[in-house]
Amino acid sequence: MIHYNLHCVACGHDFDDWFENMADWDARKSSFACPSCGAAQVEKALMAPSVGASKAAAPEPACNPATCCNPGCAMAAGF
């Protein structure tokens, strides 16, 4: 299923609808009517892509004082 934002060219009404696929929209667009004014001058509106939430970065590994190579590390100070 594809969700499209639609725009009526005749009256400027913005609405949305679901379609089985892009071919379903292509087949129905010539007979699709605006629910506000009934005009058949309906086109797909500009849409932002659906982007999933970003994944959190992996947590930093815990400091191991025995193998720490950072001379400024407070954990490795006594080793």
Sine and cosine of phi, psi and omega as CSV:
sin_phi,cos_phi,sin_psi,cos_psi,sin_omega,cos_omega
0.00,0.00,0.64,-0.77,0.02,-1.00
-0.85,-0.53,0.73,-0.68,0.03,-1.00
-0.98,-0.20,0.86,-0.51,0.01,-1.00
-0.91,-0.42,0.68,-0.74,0.23,-0.97
-0.99,0.13,0.74,-0.67,-0.06,-1.00
-0.86,-0.51,0.39,-0.92,-0.04,-1.00
-0.67,-0.74,0.76,-0.65,0.07,-1.00
-1.00,0.05,0.86,-0.51,0.00,-1.00
-0.94,0.35,-0.55,0.84,-0.07,-1.00
-0.93,0.36,-0.75,0.66,-0.10,-1.00
-0.91,-0.42,-0.13,0.99,0.03,-1.00
0.99,0.11,0.10,0.99,-0.02,-1.00
-0.94,0.34,0.75,-0.66,0.08,-1.00
-0.97,-0.23,0.71,-0.70,0.01,-1.00
-0.46,-0.89,-0.02,-1.00,-0.02,-1.00
-0.64,-0.77,0.27,-0.96,0.03,-1.00
-0.32,-0.95,0.30,-0.95,0.01,-1.00
-0.97,-0.25,0.58,-0.81,0.03,-1.00
-0.73,-0.69,0.48,-0.88,-0.01,-1.00
-0.88,0.48,-0.67,0.74,-0.01,-1.00
-0.24,-0.97,-0.05,-1.00,-0.01,-1.00
-0.91,0.42,-0.56,0.83,0.02,-1.00
-0.91,0.41,-0.55,0.84,0.05,-1.00
-0.89,0.45,-0.69,0.72,0.06,-1.00
-0.88,0.48,-0.72,0.69,-0.01,-1.00
-0.87,0.50,-0.61,0.79,0.00,-1.00
-0.96,0.30,-0.56,0.83,-0.10,-1.00
-0.99,-0.12,-0.23,0.97,-0.15,-0.99
-0.89,0.45,-0.51,0.86,-0.01,-1.00
-0.96,0.27,-0.36,0.93,0.00,-1.00
-0.94,-0.34,0.06,1.00,-0.02,-1.00
-0.98,0.22,0.71,-0.70,-0.04,-1.00
-0.88,-0.48,0.53,-0.85,0.06,-1.00
-0.92,0.40,0.76,-0.65,0.02,-1.00
-0.94,0.34,-0.28,0.96,-0.02,-1.00
-1.00,0.06,-0.76,0.65,-0.09,-1.00
-0.89,-0.45,-0.19,0.98,0.02,-1.00
0.99,0.11,0.02,1.00,-0.01,-1.00
-0.94,0.34,0.51,-0.86,0.00,-1.00
-1.00,-0.08,0.19,0.98,0.00,-1.00
-1.00,-0.03,0.93,0.37,-0.05,-1.00
-0.93,-0.36,0.70,-0.72,0.04,-1.00
-0.71,-0.71,0.32,-0.95,0.05,-1.00
-0.94,0.35,0.69,-0.73,0.04,-1.00
-1.00,0.01,0.33,-0.95,0.05,-1.00
-0.89,0.45,0.75,-0.66,-0.03,-1.00
-0.79,-0.61,0.52,-0.85,0.11,-0.99
-1.00,0.10,0.58,-0.82,0.02,-1.00
-0.92,0.40,0.49,-0.87,0.06,-1.00
-1.00,0.10,0.92,-0.40,-0.04,-1.00
-0.89,-0.46,0.77,-0.64,0.01,-1.00
-0.93,0.37,0.28,-0.96,0.02,-1.00
-0.91,0.41,0.56,-0.83,0.00,-1.00
-0.94,0.34,0.55,-0.84,0.02,-1.00
-0.99,0.13,0.61,-0.80,0.02,-1.00
-0.93,0.37,0.57,-0.82,0.04,-1.00
-0.91,0.41,0.51,-0.86,0.03,-1.00
-0.88,0.47,0.62,-0.79,-0.01,-1.00
-0.92,0.40,0.52,-0.85,0.04,-1.00
-0.90,0.44,0.63,-0.78,0.06,-1.00
-0.91,0.40,0.50,-0.86,0.02,-1.00
-0.91,0.41,0.56,-0.83,-0.01,-1.00
-0.94,0.34,0.71,-0.70,0.07,-1.00
-0.91,-0.41,0.97,-0.25,-0.08,-1.00
-0.84,0.55,-0.51,0.86,-0.04,-1.00
-0.94,0.34,-0.45,0.89,-0.04,-1.00
-0.90,-0.45,0.16,0.99,-0.05,-1.00
-0.94,0.34,0.75,-0.66,0.01,-1.00
-0.96,-0.27,0.10,0.99,-0.04,-1.00
-1.00,-0.06,0.94,-0.35,-0.04,-1.00
-0.91,0.42,-0.34,0.94,0.00,-1.00
-1.00,-0.03,0.07,1.00,-0.06,-1.00
-0.96,0.28,0.81,-0.58,0.00,-1.00
-0.92,0.38,-0.46,0.89,-0.01,-1.00
-0.95,0.31,-0.51,0.86,-0.05,-1.00
-1.00,-0.04,0.09,1.00,-0.10,-1.00
-0.85,0.52,-0.60,0.80,-0.09,-1.00
-1.00,-0.09,0.08,1.00,-0.08,-1.00
-0.96,-0.26,0.00,0.00,0.00,0.00
